[in-house]
Amino acid sequence: MDLLKHIIVPINKEGYPFIFIAAVASLVLGTIYSPLGWLSAVITCWMIYFFRDPDRITPLRPGLVIAPADGVISKIERALLPPEIAIDGKYRKRISIFLNIFNVHVNRVPVSGRISALNYYPGKFFNASLDKASAENERQSVRVTNDEGEDIVFVQIAGLIARRIVCNLKDGQEVKAGERFGIIRFGSRMDIYLPEEINPLVIEGQQVIAGETVLADFGSSEGPRTGVRH
């Protein structure tokens, strides 16, 4: 049974309609023209793969900020909060995670605390890897206040082919780091805003795992990290 749990990965409920439609299309097209049926079967398998929702082991300690999405750190820079959820005019450290179509797209809460603000912005659909995606693309912004009263903002951003942001959080909700809270369908980006004095414990180009990789530690005095590609 333990072996099966590693082989058979759970599927997120958001994927059921897509998988069902693709499976039915495979059967119909297969009766009409066999090659089309096989092509549709491949698409069905990819849908199952895309909507996979594996369990994760989340490190639990006050002050830790955990990656809310799988993907690669595409940018770390100073930036202002999205205007619709801004609480002041201060710059913050923004960590951008780019998700390609092969990453797990289920999103997870980066810190424990209380949801203190939610805002949906109906923007455009530029490639999520572009810098302007943070400011102009469709997005769902979330602010969570931890037990120490610190505010962390994270933003789901739609991409070029992403057309659906799902966020199941509610204002005032108590959340735990690593909990699933939503999904972005088909390629996207996640931005996390930290206080400017907090140094990220990741670097640009690094792969991160939602619910597991530590992005920052409010209790750490470590300086900015550097790395080299091998």
C-alpha positions in Angstrom: 0.0 0.0 0.0 2.8 2.4 0.8 4.3 1.7 -2.6 1.0 2.4 -4.3 0.8 5.8 -2.5 4.1 6.8 -4.1 3.1 5.6 -7.6 -0.6 6.8 -7.7 -0.5 10.5 -7.1 -3.7 12.2 -6.0 -5.5 14.4 -8.5 -6.7 17.9 -7.7 -10.5 18.2 -8.0 -10.1 21.2 -10.4 -8.8 18.7 -13.0 -11.7 16.3 -13.0 -13.8 18.1 -15.7 -10.8 18.4 -18.0 -9.7 14.8 -17.6 -13.3 13.6 -18.1 -13.7 15.7 -21.3 -10.4 14.5 -22.7 -11.2 10.9 -21.9 -14.6 11.0 -23.6 -13.0 12.8 -26.6 -10.5 9.9 -26.8 -13.2 7.3 -27.0 -15.2 9.2 -29.6 -12.3 10.2 -31.8 -10.9 6.6 -31.5 -14.0 5.2 -33.1 -13.8 7.7 -35.9 -10.1 7.7 -36.7 -7.7 5.7 -34.6 -4.7 8.1 -34.7 -6.9 10.9 -33.4 -8.0 8.7 -30.6 -4.4 7.9 -29.6 -3.5 11.6 -29.7 -6.4 12.4 -27.5 -5.4 9.7 -25.1 -2.0 11.3 -24.8 -3.7 14.6 -24.0 -5.8 12.8 -21.4 -2.6 11.4 -19.8 -1.1 14.8 -19.8 -4.2 16.3 -18.1 -3.9 13.7 -15.3 -0.2 14.6 -15.0 -0.8 18.3 -14.9 -3.5 18.2 -12.2 -1.5 15.9 -9.9 -1.5 16.9 -6.3 1.2 15.2 -4.3 1.5 15.4 -0.5 4.4 17.6 0.8 6.3 17.6 4.1 6.3 21.2 5.4 8.9 22.4 7.9 7.1 24.1 10.8 8.8 26.8 12.8 7.8 30.4 13.6 9.5 32.8 11.1 9.8 30.4 8.2 8.4 31.4 4.8 7.7 28.4 2.6 7.4 28.3 -1.2 3.8 28.6 -2.2 4.4 27.1 -5.7 6.6 24.7 -7.6 8.8 26.2 -10.2 12.0 28.2 -10.7 13.0 31.5 -9.0 12.9 33.8 -12.0 13.5 37.1 -10.2 14.4 38.5 -6.7 14.1 42.3 -6.6 12.9 45.4 -4.7 9.3 46.2 -5.6 6.2 47.9 -4.3 3.1 45.9 -3.4 0.3 45.6 -6.0 -1.7 48.9 -5.6 -5.0 47.0 -4.9 -3.5 45.4 -1.7 -0.9 48.0 -0.7 -0.7 48.9 3.0 2.0 51.5 2.7 4.4 53.0 0.2 7.4 50.9 1.3 9.5 48.8 -1.0 9.7 45.0 -0.3 11.7 42.0 -1.5 9.7 40.3 -4.2 10.5 36.7 -5.0 9.0 35.6 -8.3 8.4 31.9 -9.0 7.7 30.9 -12.6 5.6 27.7 -13.2 5.9 26.0 -16.5 3.3 23.5 -17.8 5.1 20.6 -16.3 5.2 21.9 -12.7 2.6 20.9 -10.1 0.2 23.9 -10.1 -1.5 23.4 -6.8 -0.6 26.4 -4.6 0.1 26.4 -0.9 0.0 28.9 1.9 3.6 30.2 2.7 3.2 31.2 6.3 0.8 30.4 9.2 -1.4 33.2 10.3 -4.7 35.0 9.5 -5.9 36.1 6.0 -6.1 39.9 6.4 -6.8 40.9 2.8 -7.9 39.4 -0.5 -8.1 41.2 -3.9 -8.8 40.0 -7.4 -7.5 42.1 -10.3 -8.8 41.3 -13.9 -5.8 42.1 -15.9 -4.1 40.9 -19.1 -2.4 37.6 -20.1 1.2 38.3 -21.0 3.8 35.6 -20.7 4.2 35.0 -16.9 8.0 35.0 -17.2 8.0 38.7 -18.3 8.6 41.4 -15.7 5.5 43.3 -16.6 3.3 40.3 -15.8 3.5 41.3 -12.1 1.9 44.6 -12.8 -0.4 44.0 -15.7 -1.6 40.3 -15.7 -4.7 39.0 -14.1 -4.0 38.2 -10.5 -5.3 37.3 -7.1 -3.5 39.0 -4.2 -3.5 37.7 -0.6 -2.1 39.2 2.5 -1.6 37.0 5.6 -0.6 38.4 9.0 1.4 36.0 11.1 1.3 35.5 14.9 4.1 38.2 15.3 2.0 40.8 13.4 4.1 40.7 10.3 2.4 41.0 6.9 3.4 38.7 4.0 1.8 39.2 0.6 1.6 36.5 -2.1 0.1 36.9 -5.5 -1.3 34.3 -8.0 -0.6 35.6 -11.5 -2.2 34.2 -14.7 0.1 33.5 -17.6 -0.1 33.5 -21.4 -2.2 30.3 -21.6 -3.5 30.4 -18.0 -7.1 31.5 -17.9 -8.3 30.5 -14.5 -7.1 31.4 -11.0 -8.6 29.5 -8.2 -8.2 30.8 -4.6 -10.2 29.1 -1.9 -9.2 31.5 0.9 -11.6 33.8 2.8 -10.9 37.0 4.6 -10.2 36.4 8.3 -9.5 32.7 7.8 -6.8 31.1 10.0 -4.3 29.2 7.8 -1.3 27.0 8.4 1.9 27.0 6.3 1.9 24.4 3.6 -1.9 24.1 3.3 -3.4 23.9 -0.2 -5.3 27.0 -1.1 -5.8 27.1 -4.8 -4.4 26.4 -8.3 -3.6 28.3 -11.5 -4.3 26.4 -14.7 -1.7 26.0 -17.4 1.4 28.0 -16.8 1.6 30.9 -14.4 3.6 32.8 -11.8 3.6 33.4 -8.1 5.0 36.5 -6.4 5.9 36.7 -2.7 6.6 40.0 -1.0 8.7 40.1 2.1 9.9 43.0 4.3 12.9 44.6 2.6 15.3 43.8 5.5 14.6 40.0 5.1 17.2 38.2 3.0 15.8 35.4 0.8 17.4 31.9 1.4 17.0 31.1 -2.3 18.7 32.5 -5.4 17.6 33.2 -9.0 17.5 30.1 -11.2 16.8 27.8 -8.2 14.1 25.2 -8.4 11.7 25.3 -5.5 9.0 22.9 -4.2 5.7 24.2 -2.9 5.1 23.4 0.8 8.7 22.3 1.3 11.4 24.8 0.2 12.2 27.5 2.7 12.3 30.9 0.9 13.2 33.0 4.0 13.5 33.0 7.7 12.5 36.0 9.8 14.8 34.7 12.6 17.9 34.4 10.4 20.7 37.0 10.1 22.2 35.3 7.1 23.2 37.6 4.3 22.0 37.3 0.6 22.9 33.9 -0.9 24.9 33.3 -4.0 25.2 30.2 -6.1 26.7 28.8 -9.3 25.1 26.6 -12.0 26.9 23.2 -12.5 
